[in-house]
Amino acid sequence: MIRLTLLSAFLVTLAAQPGSARPVLFSDKWKTLNFFSIPATKYKMNGQSVDITANKSSSVAYKSLKQNDWKSTRASWRWSTTKSVPPTNLGKKGTDDRNIALYFVFLDEKTARRIGRTASITKLLRAKNARILTYVFGGNKPRGTFQRNPYLGKRGMIIVKRPAGSGRFSEKVNLAADYRRAFGAAPDALVGVALASDSDGTKSAVMARVQRLVVE
């Protein structure tokens, strides 16, 4: 009995350690950022998945992560589109429509603790110490392309996982390696994730889904 109790305690502790897979659920914990004079993209949160509908629209859904997620260095998810924007130039403002963009937001721990878990995505993105990796399903560049985020400059990097088009795919990314390639250093704390679908520039539509988002 004592051995079982000790084993159970060990497994619980192990599950909380960095490196263990932790799902990021799509729930009412996600907040939405809309843009003035632009119709809002719709996100239907379903727990393990989110359904995305964009119609000449744009908006961002975001979620702060718990402190036991801050040491995460890898992520995985599935995403699919049944209706796609046309290929676009992701490196130029105003021409960067995309089916799905999945953002991973990093901050040094001191700033993260000062800002707190209730910080808005705007506040996080404006923090001078923030670094953002954006994995994109869209654009006109081949898979694996790295390019600067035109809105974030040196603080943000876009990584093309799938060019524009329809289809269903599973992704696994090494956040630490991609961060090092993008910014030349080891990653800080992973404090938040965000999701966007943008079709207002091309006056087009997107129907998409993201599911089984996991960090570890």
N, C-alpha and C positions, 0 to 999 in steps of 0.2 A: 504493500500500500504506500509506504514511504517512497519507494523507488518510482512508483507511478506518479505520485505527487511531484517529486523532483523533476521527472521527465516532462511532465506537463508544464511546469514552470519554465523549464529550459526552452521548450518549444515556443512558448509565448514570447519569451525574451528574444529568441532568435528571429521570430517573425517581425519584430520591431526594429531589427538592425538594418543599417544601410545594406543594399544588395538584395534584399528580399522584395519580391514583386508586390506592388500595392496598387489596386485599381483606383482610378480617378473616376468617380461616378458622375453621370450627367443628371443633376438634380436641381432643386430650387436654390442650392448654394451658389449656382452660377448667376452672375449679374450681367446686364446688357448695357453696352455703350452705343447710343445712336448718334447720328450726325445730322446737324442742322440742314434742312431743306433736301435731305436724301431719304427716300423711303427705307424702312428698316428691313433687313433680312430677318427671317423668322427661324427660330431654333426651338424645336419640340424635344424637351428633355425626357428620356425614357429609361433612366437608370444606367443600364449598360451601354446605351446608344443615344445619339442625338440625330434627329432628322432636320435637314437644312433646306429651306426654300428661299431662293433669292429671285426677285423679279425687278430688274432695273434698280437694284437696291444695294445697300451696304450697312453693316453694323458688326459689332464685336461682342462676343460672349466671353466672360473671363471668370476665373476662380483662383483664389489664393490657396496655397497648399499649406498643410500642417507642417510643423517644425520637423517631424520625423521623416518628411519627404525631402528636406533641404539637401541631404547628401546624395540624392539620386544622381546616377551617372548614365543611365540607359532608359529607353522608353520604347514602347511598342503600341501599335493600334491597327485597326482595319478601317479603310475608308472606301467609299464607292460613289460614283456619280452616274445618273441615268440621263441627265441633261447638263450640257457643259457650255461654258463661255468659249468664245473663239481664242486661239493663241494670242497672247499679248506680251508686251515688253514689261516685265516685272521690275525692271530697274529704273523706270521713269514714272514720275507722278502723273496720275490722270489716265495712264494707259495700262494700269497694272491689275485689271480685273483677273480674278482667279476663282476656281471652284471652291477650294478649301485652303485655308492657311491655318496651321497649328503652331502657336507661339509657345516657347519655353522661356520664361523670364528669370534671370539670375541677378542677385544682388549680394554684396558683401554682407556678412551676418550682422555687423554693427548697424548698418543702414536698415536692414530688414527688421531688426528688433525695434528700431526707432520708429519706422513707418507703421509697423504693426500689420496684422493679418486683415484688418478692415480697410486697408488702403485701396483706393480706386485704381483701375487699370491706367487711367490718365496719370495719376501720381507716380505709379510704378514706372511707366514708360518715360516720364520726364526726369526721373532720378538720374543724375549725371553718372553714377556708378553702375547703372543698370546695363546689362548686356542681354540681347534677345536673339535667340535662334528661331527662325521661322521656316518650317517645313511646308512646302507648297505642292498642291495638286493643281497645276495650271501653268500658264506661261508658254513661251515659244522656245525655251532652251531645253537641251537634253537632260535626262535624269543624271543627278549628281553635280549639276552646276551650282557653284557658289557665286552669289553676287550681293553687293551692298544693298541694304534696304534704303530706298530713297528718302524715307521719312525719318530714319534714325541715324543715318550716316555711319560713323565708325562704331556706334553702339549696337548696330543690328546687322545680321547676315541672313539672307534668304538662301535656302537650300532646296533646289528642285528635286522632288521625289518622283513626280509624274507630270509630264507636260499636259496641256489642255486636251480634253477628250473624255469619253465615257469609259467605265470599267470598274472593276472591284479588285482591290489590292490589300495585302498585309505588309506592314512596315515594321522594321526593327532598327533603331538608331542608337549609336554610341554618342550620347550627349557630350561626354568628356572629350572624346577625340574630335568631334565636330567643333566644339567650343575652342579647343586648342588651335585647330586649323584656322578658325575664324578670327580669334582674338589674341592668339599667341601666348596663352597662359592657361593654367588649370581653372576649372569653373568655380565660381562662387556658389552660394546657396540657391537652389532651385525654389523660388518663392511663389511662382504662379504659372498658370497655363491660360491660354486664350485661344479662341476659335473665331475665324472670320470667313465670310463668303461675300464676294464683291462682284456685282454685275452692272453697276450703274453707268460706268464709262462706255461700255459696249452696247448698252440698252438691251441686254440679253437676259437669260434666265438660267438658274441652276437648281437642280434637284439632287441632293446628296445625303450621305449618311456617314457618320464616324461612330465607331463602336470599339469596345474593349480597350480603352486607353489605360495603359499601365506604366507606372514609373518604378524603377528599382535601382 
